[in-house]
Each structure stands twice: as structure tokens, then as C-alpha cells.
């Protein structure tokens, strides 16, 4: 068996993808988009002459950095099956449709600019037709039940606690009369956030691919972060400024919505205007309401006490572009939750452009910011940033609330691994920058006497 690492390696966090090849079958685990700066995004282009046989795809979850290159398979003429949990299927469909829309819009805009300079038009990475084509290839799978995905390869999905429908996947590979278990952690969620069920680790593996996004540190405790969130809101209300939250539409938007409902219910602050300025976040929230079976028991209890909508009477869903533009005319304190989460596209750019230069503005960073992204520049303390070709001075106060991260911190990563470690697996660390995955490797070596491999892009793991 050979496993080629074709994303989220060599210090790259996005673009997760692994090609598992046996004598009988070839199965792709995830097919994510590279995000961040231009250097990372350039990796998304499809090969002009594909020479790769592919039988099936299995998905850990629906986030763009794990599903965003799927429509390229349609573009290349692939007609196989994609296996995922029902919630992942729904979220992935939502996300790749939105990605296709953005690709087409960006290509049109750039082509118009090129035409003015007598340059050739730009082709989108993929079209809405490519996205619809790949969505039709999905097949639902249950948790905790082995499924034959291809000859010689069975797969089991278990809860990863990262986002709705997220999973770790164990492949049971039969080859040459031997059976081997390969586990892909996918993205693991923190145990402290009471929105989704906690991760459920596998106990056996011959080979483990473990994410290491925050392998070098723990997040601030969740309740401490909640307290900071409340303090920032109160200070913003006192200053009369807007609170801009670059929001990942799936996961973070729903967590923040729940927290705001809790704040108002518990009278932590007076209700103020909230704008969920993301069509995708609005649709994702509807999908969340269909899958309460995946909620943490504390969240279920909170909802049973009283529907969230009764606490969120001041929240508006701004689906249209005109509704989004109208927010600029709002005076006084309000919270604007808009995508994209790394500030590399979307409506949040317009809100940042209109408000970053105002000292009363607060910007809340509530998730991982890829290298080269605008969000990363704000986190790193940039004095000015470039948005839509214009240099904008940063006078707003930027707050990083890492305790809201949907990724497990170092302690939780080790807790997940501790369960599988007694089976003495070979360990491969991916989905992490060099510093974090290097630190996690040292800890695993020290604690379990297992040496970790840190692959580069394109490396092949043979077993």
C-alpha cells in the first residue's frame, strides 16, 4: 500500500488530500482547497493532462480546505462515488456551491480588468456545473459501521467533534493476505466547547495521519474566552463602535450565535443589533437545526429550555447584497458576522474597508488565519492593509479569541492520540505549520516513544 500526501504537508495547513493506493484500488481521503496567500492558492490548479486513476473518495468533513478541490474531479471527467456522513454531504454541497460562485465571480472581475489592458480572459478554477456534478456523486454513510468502499478497502467513520458531521476515518485494507488499519484523524475539535459531541477516538491502527494545527499550544480556556468576548462587547457598546467578526460560515457562525443567545438570556449585556451577513452561514444554520442528534448534551438542554430565536430578536439575516450594503448606514454598536473567515474574500472585506480606520471599531478573530491571509496580517499587528486595491490604515482594536477555535489544542490532540497509542502505530503528522507539528512530534516521542514522520507535499508513505 502506498499513500501519497497531496495536501496539508510541508508546513501547509490547508488543501488536505491523501491518495491511498493498493494493487486493487485507489481511494482519495479528502480533496481540499489550498487557502491563504497567492502562493498557496496557486496549488489549486488542476493538471491539464490527468494521468491518475481514482476509484472513490472518502471525506472527513465538509470544510473548504477538505472539499474545495472536489469539483475539479468533475472537470476532469471523473464519475466515481464520494462517501460521507449525511451532515458532511449537506455541508460540502453548500460549501462547494459557494466556492464555485466565488470562482466564477472572481474570474469575471479579473477578465474585465484584463480586457481593459488587452490581456486574455481568466478561466475560473471550476464552474457551478462542475460543483453540481460532484454533488451528485455523494453517498451517505453512518457513523461506526464498516462500509466496503472499494475491493480490499473498508472504511469506518467516527465522531471528530470539529464541525457538524465531522469524522475521523479508519481504512481497513486487505492486501496480499494481510490486513492493515490506517487512521486519518481529520480535523479534531476541542472538548471544552459545548456545541457538538466530543471526538470518539479509534483504538487500533497500524498507521495514523494526525492533524497538528495547534500541536504546539493549548487554546485559552473556553469560559475565559467567553468572559473576554463579553468584555469586548461591553467595551464596544460603550465606545459606540461596530464589532466585525470574520466568520467561518460553518461552525463558528453557529457557535457565536449560540453564545449571543446565552449572553442575552443571562443578561450579560443588553441586546444590540446583530447581522449574520453571510448567505452561506444562514443556510448552514438551517442544516444545523436538522441535526440536533449531533449536538452536545449541554447545547440540547439549552435549546430545550427555550428556543434560541426568542433570545435573538435583534439578529437579522442579511442574505442579499443590498441588505449587506445597508449595514454601512447603521450607527452605534452592532455586530457584523461575515465571511470569509480568513478575510481572503467575501463581504467581510467591505466591512473591514469601511471600518478598520475607525478607532472605535473592534475586530474579533475567532479562528485559524492562514499564512499570507489578510486575517493573519491583522493578527500579526499590521498598521495598514490592502483591500480592493486600496491601502487602509488599521486603527481598530483587533482581538484574537483562540478559545473559540474549532481545532483541538495540544492537550486534546494528545488525549485523542493516547487512546490509539498502545497499538504502537506508525505516526505521520500533517495539517500543521512546521513549528506546531514539530513540537507535537517531540511530545509524542517523549510520551510514547514513537517517532513521528513530517512529510512534504508529494511524499509517499509505503506500508
N, C-alpha and C positions, 0 to 999 in steps of 0.2 A: 504494500500500500504506500502511495505517495500522497502527500498533502502539500500543495503549493500555496504559499501565503501571497495573496494578490491584493492586499489592502491592510490598513491599520498596522503597519510594521515599520521598522527602521525609525522609530520615534514619531511616526504618524499616528494620530488618534482616529481619524475618520477613514471612510472607504472600506469598512470591514468586508472581507471576502476570502474564502478558503476553498480551493478545489481539491476534493478528495477523489483519488483515482485508484481503482483496483483493476485486476485483469478483466473483470466483467462490466464494471460500471464507473461512471463519473458523475459525482454529485457535488453541487456548489452549496456551501454553507454561507448564507448572506451574500448580498451583492450591493454594497453600499456606495454612496456618493462621497467623493472627497470634498471637504469643505474648508474654508479659511481663506487664505490669500490666493493670488493667481497661480502661484507655483503648484499648490495642492489641487486647485480646481482643474488645471491643465491635464491632470492624470485621468480625468473622466472621459476623455475622448475615446470612442470605440475604435478597435482595429479596422482598417479598411479591407483587409483580407483575413477574416477569421479562419483559423485552422483548428479550432478547439471543439471537440465533440463533448456534448453535455447532455446527460440523461434527465436530471431532476435538480430542483433547488429546494433546500430546507431553510426556513427563516427563524431566527431567534426572536425578532420583534420588528415593529413597523417603522422605527425612526429612519429618517432620510439617509443617515450615514451607514445604514444596514440594508436599505432597499432602493436607494436612489438611482442605481445603475440598472435595475431590472428592465426598464423599457428598452434599453439598448439591445437586450436579447431579442425582443420582438423585431427591432430594426434590422437585426442580423438574420432574421428568419427562423428563430428557434420556436418550437411548438411543444415543449415538454410541460411537466407539471411542477407547480410550486406548492409545497406543503407548509402550512402554518396554522396556529390556533385561530379560532373564529375572530377573536378581537384583533389579532395581528392582521388577519386578512382585511378587516374593515379599515383599520388604521393605515395599513400600507396602501390600500386603494385611495384613500383620502390624500395621503402624502404624495404619491407619485403623480396623481392628477394635478395637484397644486404645483409640483415641480415642473411638469410638462407645460403648464400655463406660464410659469415664470420663464422657462427656457424660450418659449415662443415669443413672449413679450420682449425679453431682453434682446433676442435676435432681430426682431423688427426695429427696435430702437437703434441698435448698433448699425443695422443695414441702412437706415435713414441717414445716420451720421456719415457712413461710408459713401453713400450716394452723393452727398454734398462735397465730398473730397475726391470723387471719381474713383472710388475703391469698390471692389466686388462685395456683394451682399454676404451676410453671415447666416450660416445654417444653424438652427437650434440643435442642441445635443440630441433631443428626440422630440417627437410631436405628441399631441393629445391622442392621436390614433395609436401610436406606439404604446402609450400608457394604458389605453383601454384594451389593447391586445394582450398585454401582460396580465392585467387584472382578471381576464377571462381564464387564465391558466391556474388559478388558485384552487386548492382543495383543503377543506378544514380537517384539522386533526385534534384529538382530545389530549389533555394532559395525562401523563402516567400510563400510557398504553403503547406498547411496541407496535410499530407500523412498518411493513415492508415497503420501502420507497423505491428500491431497485434490486435486481438479483444480487444477493450476497450482502445487502445493506439494510438493516432495520434501524429505525430511529425512535427515540423516546423523548418527549418534551416534559420539562418540569418547571415550576414557577421560578422566575428570576427576580421578581419584585421591583423591576426597573420602570416599566410603564404597563399600561393595560394590555394584557395578553402576552407579555414578555416571557421568554423561556431561556433555560439552558437546554442544550440538546446533547444526548448521548447517542452516538452511532455504534451499533454492534455490527462489526464487519467480519464476515466469514470468507476466508481465502486460504487455499492450499490446506484444507482440513484444520485450520486454526481459527479461533475466534478472538477478536481484539475489540476493546471498548475505547472509543475516542470521545472525549467530552469537550464541548465548546461552551464556555461559561455564558457567552453572550454578554450583554451589559447587566451587571448586578446592581440592584437597588439597595439603599440604606435601610436598615431595620428600624430606625428611630421614627421615620415619617409615617404616621397612621392614616395613609390614604389607600394603599394597596396591600395585598397579602405579602408577607415576608418571603424571601427566597427559600427554596427547598433543595438543598444540595444532593447530588448523586453521591453514592458511597463507593463505587468501584470505577476504576479507569486504568488503562494501560498508558494513555496519553491524554494530557489536559492542555487545552488552549485557554489561558486565563487572561481576562482583561486587567489592565493595570493603570487606568486613567488617573486614579488618586492613590497609587501604590506607595507614595512617599509621605502621606499625611492623612489625618482624620479631619473631617469637617467639624466646624463648631457645633456643639450640641444643638439639637433641633429646637428645644424650648428656649434656649438662649437666643437663637436666631429669630424665633417668633417675637421675643421681647424686643430685639433690635428693630425688627420690622415695624412693630407698634410704635416705638420711639421715633423712627424715621417718618412715619405717617403723621404723628403728632407735631413734629417739628415742621414738616411741610405745611400742615394746616395753619400753624402759627405764622409762617412766612408768607402764606398765600400762594405758594408755587405749585406747579404741576409735578406729579410723580410719574416718571416714564419708566416702564418695565419692559425691556426687550424680552419677549416671551416666546419660549418654545411652545407651539400651539398644542402639542400633545404631551400632557403630563404636568408641566409647570403651570400652564394656564388654569388647569383644574385644581391643582393644589392651592394656588393663590386665591382662587375664587372661594374655595372652602375655608381658607384662613380668614378672608374678609367677612364671610358669613359668621364665623366664630367670634371675630372681633366685635361685630355689631351686636350679636346676640348677648355676649358677655359684657357689653357696654364699655369696652376698652377705649372706644372713641365714638364720637357722633358719626352717623352715616354721612358720606360725602359722595359726589358723583364718581362712578367707575365706568370706564369704557373698555369693553372687550372688543378691541379694534382689529379683529382677525377673522375673516370668514372661515378659515380652516379650524381655528380654535373653537368657534361656535359649533361647527359640525362635529369636531372631536368630542365636545362636551355632550352632545346628543348620544354619541356612541358609548361614552362612559355610563350614561344613565341606563343603557341597555344591558350592562354587565355588572350589576351590583354584586353578583356572586364572586367577583374578583376583588372586592373591596376588603380592606382591613376591618376587623370586627368593631374597632372604635369608630371608624367612619360610618359603618352601618348603624350603630347605636345613635350617633349624632343626627343622622338623617331621619331615623325613626322618631326622634323626639319632636322634630319639626322640619318641614321641607326647607331646603336652602333658599328657595325663591322668596320665602316670606321674610328672610333676613336681608335679601339683596334687592330691595325695592329701588335702590338708587343706581343699579347697574343697568347699562344699556348695551345691547349687542349691535355694533355698527358694522353691518355687512357690506354696505355699498361704499363706493369711493366718495360720493358726495357726503355721506354721513361721516366718513373719516375726516374729510377736509373741514367739516363744520366744527370739529373739536378745537381747531385753532382759535376759534372765536370765543371759546369758553373762558371765562375769567374765574379767578380764585382757584382753590385747591381741587384737583381731580386726579384720578389715577388712570393712566392710559397703558393698557397691556396690549402690545402689538408685536408682530413678528417682523423680521426673523430674530431668533434667539441670540445669534452671534452678531446681529446688526450688519450682516453682509448683504441684505436685500430687504424688500418689503416695506410696509407702511411705517415701521418704526424709524426709518431713515428720515422721513418727512417730519416726524415729531421731534427727533433729535435736532434736525437742522433748524427748526423753528424755536427750540427752547434751550439748547446746550449753552448758548451765550448768556443766559439769564442766571444770575447768582442764586435766585430763589428756587430754581429747578432742582429736583432730586432725580438721579438715575439709579435704579436698583438693578444690579446684575445678579441674576439668580441661577445661573447655570454655567457650564464649561464654555470658555471662549477659545476657539481655535487660534493657533499661531497665524498672524497676519490679518486676522479679522478686525473690524472696527471696534467690536466689543472688547477685544484683547487690548487694543490701544487705550481705550478708556480705563480699563482695569489697571494698566501699567502707568497711568497718570499723564497721558498725553495732554499738552497745553492747548493743542488745536488739532482738528481732524478734518479730513477732506470728505465732503458729502456732495454727491451730484456735481462734481467738478468745482465746488466752492470750498474755500478754507474757512472753517468755523472755529472760533475760539471757544475753549471749554471753561466756562465759569461755574457751571452746575456742579453740585456735590455728587460724587459717584460713590455708591455704597455697594460692596460685594458681600452678598449673603450666601456664603458657600454651604451653610447648613440646610439650604433648600435644594441642594443638588440631588438629582435623581440617580447619581452614581454612588456606589458604596465607597466609603473611605477605607484606609489601610486596615483598620481593625476588622471591619466587616468582610473585606476581601479574604483576610486570613481565617476568619470564622468559617466562611464558605469552604475554603481550601482544607481546613483542619479535618473536615468530615471525610474528604476523599484521600487525604494524605496517607493513611495507614495502608492503602492498597499499593503504595510506592510507585506512583505513575511517573512517567517522563513528563516534564513541565515546560511549556512554551508560553512565554509572556508576550502579549501583543496589546494593541489598543491603548498605548500609553507613550508619552514622551520619554526620552532616554533617561531623564532623572528619576521620575516616578517608577518606571519599570525596573531600573537598576536597583533602587532601594528595596523594592518588593522582592527582587531576586535574592538579595543579601539576607533578608529576613527569613525567607523560605529555606535557604541553605542553612542558616543558623538554627532554625527551629526544627526542621525536619530532615536535615542532611540530604536534601535533594537539590541537585544543580539545575538551574533554570537556563533555558535557551532564549536568546533575544534575537529573533530573526530580522533580516532586512526584507524589503519588498522583493518578491520573486523567489525567495529562498524555498527550497523543497525539503520537507521533513519526511524521511523514509522510515518505515517501521514494519 
